[in-house]
Amino acid sequence: MSAMMHHLELGDLTHLEASQLRRRLAELIHQYVRERSVALAETILCYIEALCLHPDDCREAEQLCAYRRLARHWRCLADVQRLREQQGDQGWQS
């Protein structure tokens, strides 16, 4: 993944269809399993937030709550990974 993809702004994602956002989100999560990084976790978070704001997605409160919980989870993962990287701990990486 290019460094540019790691620095997406929410506005950059607004032109995508909800199905494209969900498909790319799934790809990013699979990538995170292989190569954990703060930037990747934050990119995933950006996609989740874009889905929360998407007019064709999250019409139901239950779905929005699920995305919000997922966003909290990825925010936490980014914070944990940031601490690991600052401490020089590779954590789960091989």
C-alpha positions as a Markdown table, in Angstrom:
| # | Residue | x | y | z |
|---|---|---|---|---|
| 1 | Met | 0.0 | 0.0 | 0.0 |
| 2 | Ser | 1.4 | 3.4 | -0.9 |
| 3 | Ala | 2.0 | 6.1 | 1.7 |
| 4 | Met | -0.6 | 8.2 | -0.1 |
| 5 | Met | -3.3 | 5.7 | 0.8 |
| 6 | His | -2.4 | 5.9 | 4.4 |
| 7 | His | -3.1 | 9.6 | 4.5 |
| 8 | Leu | -6.6 | 9.7 | 3.1 |
| 9 | Glu | -9.0 | 12.4 | 4.1 |
| 10 | Leu | -12.6 | 11.6 | 4.6 |
| 11 | Gly | -13.4 | 13.9 | 1.6 |
| 12 | Asp | -11.3 | 11.7 | -0.6 |
| 13 | Leu | -13.7 | 8.8 | 0.0 |
| 14 | Thr | -17.0 | 10.6 | -0.5 |
| 15 | His | -17.1 | 9.8 | -4.2 |
| 16 | Leu | -17.0 | 6.1 | -3.7 |
| 17 | Glu | -20.1 | 3.9 | -3.5 |
| 18 | Ala | -20.8 | 2.2 | -0.1 |
| 19 | Ser | -20.1 | -1.2 | -1.7 |
| 20 | Gln | -16.7 | 0.0 | -2.8 |
| 21 | Leu | -15.9 | 1.3 | 0.7 |
| 22 | Arg | -17.0 | -2.0 | 2.3 |
| 23 | Arg | -14.9 | -4.0 | -0.2 |
| 24 | Arg | -11.8 | -1.9 | 0.3 |
| 25 | Leu | -12.3 | -2.0 | 4.1 |
| 26 | Ala | -12.3 | -5.8 | 4.0 |
| 27 | Glu | -9.1 | -5.7 | 2.0 |
| 28 | Leu | -7.4 | -3.3 | 4.4 |
| 29 | Ile | -8.4 | -5.4 | 7.4 |
| 30 | His | -6.9 | -8.5 | 5.8 |
| 31 | Gln | -3.8 | -6.5 | 5.1 |
| 32 | Tyr | -3.6 | -5.4 | 8.7 |
| 33 | Val | -3.5 | -9.0 | 9.8 |
| 34 | Arg | -0.3 | -9.5 | 7.8 |
| 35 | Glu | 1.4 | -6.1 | 8.4 |
| 36 | Arg | 0.2 | -4.1 | 11.4 |
| 37 | Ser | 0.9 | -0.4 | 11.5 |
| 38 | Val | -0.5 | 2.7 | 12.9 |
| 39 | Ala | -1.0 | 4.2 | 9.5 |
| 40 | Leu | -2.9 | 1.1 | 8.3 |
| 41 | Ala | -5.2 | 1.1 | 11.4 |
| 42 | Glu | -5.9 | 4.8 | 10.9 |
| 43 | Thr | -6.7 | 4.2 | 7.2 |
| 44 | Ile | -9.2 | 1.5 | 8.2 |
| 45 | Leu | -10.7 | 3.9 | 10.7 |
| 46 | Cys | -11.1 | 6.5 | 7.9 |
| 47 | Tyr | -13.0 | 4.0 | 5.8 |
| 48 | Ile | -15.3 | 3.1 | 8.7 |
| 49 | Glu | -16.0 | 6.8 | 9.3 |
| 50 | Ala | -16.7 | 7.3 | 5.6 |
| 51 | Leu | -19.3 | 4.5 | 5.8 |
| 52 | Cys | -20.9 | 6.1 | 8.8 |
| 53 | Leu | -21.3 | 9.3 | 6.8 |
| 54 | His | -22.3 | 7.7 | 3.6 |
| 55 | Pro | -25.9 | 8.7 | 2.5 |
| 56 | Asp | -26.6 | 5.3 | 1.0 |
| 57 | Asp | -25.3 | 3.4 | 4.0 |
| 58 | Cys | -26.1 | 3.5 | 7.8 |
| 59 | Arg | -29.8 | 4.4 | 7.4 |
| 60 | Glu | -30.7 | 2.3 | 10.4 |
| 61 | Ala | -29.5 | 3.2 | 13.9 |
| 62 | Glu | -28.4 | -0.4 | 14.6 |
| 63 | Gln | -26.1 | -0.4 | 11.7 |
| 64 | Leu | -24.7 | 3.0 | 12.6 |
| 65 | Cys | -24.0 | 1.8 | 16.2 |
| 66 | Ala | -22.2 | -1.2 | 14.8 |
| 67 | Tyr | -19.9 | 1.0 | 12.7 |
| 68 | Arg | -19.3 | 3.3 | 15.7 |
| 69 | Arg | -18.3 | 0.3 | 17.8 |
| 70 | Leu | -16.0 | -0.9 | 15.0 |
| 71 | Ala | -14.5 | 2.6 | 14.8 |
| 72 | Arg | -13.7 | 2.6 | 18.5 |
| 73 | His | -12.1 | -0.8 | 18.2 |
| 74 | Trp | -9.8 | 0.4 | 15.4 |
| 75 | Arg | -9.0 | 3.6 | 17.2 |
| 76 | Cys | -7.9 | 1.5 | 20.1 |
| 77 | Leu | -5.8 | -0.8 | 17.8 |
| 78 | Ala | -4.1 | 2.2 | 16.3 |
| 79 | Asp | -3.3 | 3.5 | 19.8 |
| 80 | Val | -1.9 | 0.1 | 21.0 |
| 81 | Gln | 0.1 | -0.2 | 17.8 |
| 82 | Arg | 1.5 | 3.3 | 18.2 |
| 83 | Leu | 2.7 | 2.4 | 21.7 |
| 84 | Arg | 4.3 | -0.8 | 20.5 |
| 85 | Glu | 6.1 | 1.1 | 17.7 |
| 86 | Gln | 7.3 | 3.8 | 20.1 |
| 87 | Gln | 8.6 | 1.1 | 22.5 |
| 88 | Gly | 10.3 | -0.7 | 19.6 |
| 89 | Asp | 8.0 | -3.8 | 20.2 |
| 90 | Gln | 7.1 | -5.5 | 17.0 |
| 91 | Gly | 4.2 | -7.2 | 18.8 |
| 92 | Trp | 2.4 | -9.6 | 16.6 |
| 93 | Gln | 4.6 | -9.2 | 13.6 |
| 94 | Ser | 6.7 | -12.1 | 12.5 |
